[in-house]
Amino acid sequence: MGGLFKEIYKSRALYLFISPFYILFLVFSVFPIFFSMYLSVHKWDGIGEMTSVGLNNFMYMFKDPVFWQALVNNVAIWLLANAPMLVCALVIAFIINLSIVRFKGFFRIAFFLPNITAMVAVVIIFQSMFGNEYGLVNYVLESIGLDRIAWLNTSTGSRVVIAAMIAWRYLGYNAIIYLSGLQRIPKDLYEAAELDGATLAQTFAKITIPMLRPIILFTVMMSTIGGFQIFTEPQVLAGNKMPYPGTETIVLYMFREGFVYQNYGYAAAVSWVLFIIIGLISVLNWKVFNKSDD
């Protein structure tokens, strides 16, 4: 142990140069984690004294129907947005990677642009498109003889709108990730399959999917984490008073409990339950998509 401290003392100048990062990391990352754990078993309004309540925050949460509704909304939005989006992203990446497709750079930029668009602007545009009375989507439905849909007056409609925003924003991002994985697959495999008379669908199913399994696992895991942290879309779409049904998510529920009602202890408890939910679903995704023994 003495030798360790001696070596650290010898290299004190180097440690001094890297210390700002670790100090900021401890203050803004490590400390909030442990403080939120401590806060989750207390009642605190942010100003007065903390009152220990044990597991009452968690017990109240599991009895609160609003929490369960937020969880249902979160799962529904996550499934509606991520499952179709990841499939479409993989198909788009596969098509762009074909040798007959030209201007690949243009398609990469075009599909990635939505990801760098301001989320608030995206929400406002989609809110106008799916408006109950004068939205573009309802105009198209009426032009082909269908009835207009009150998208923002039903839970299902609101979930579809939020899911559409998420899918539009991250479709190109995941397509670029898949494309980078596709470019690492040896061309010899595709040439051999072509010589054996394999169709495009067979090549996609037998070569592309198995070789891209680690990339698919990564995108599914990241989509799971992001899907349960949805905040900006429902917050901007519905506003503080939540006029639209089906827009309450767990993060928005946690935000409102903490920063609107000043129930910081309860909000911390919600954050830890959310952490456990994301962890369990991530492990499930790992078991489903990771078939190797590693």
Helices and strands as residue ranges (DSSP letters): H 2-10, H 12-25, I 26-30, H 31-39, E 42-43, E 51-52, H 56-63, H 65-96, H 104-112, G 113-116, H 119-129, H 136-143, G 151-153, H 155-182, H 187-195, H 200-203, I 204-208, H 209-211, H 213-227, H 232-238, H 250-255, I 256-260, H 264-289
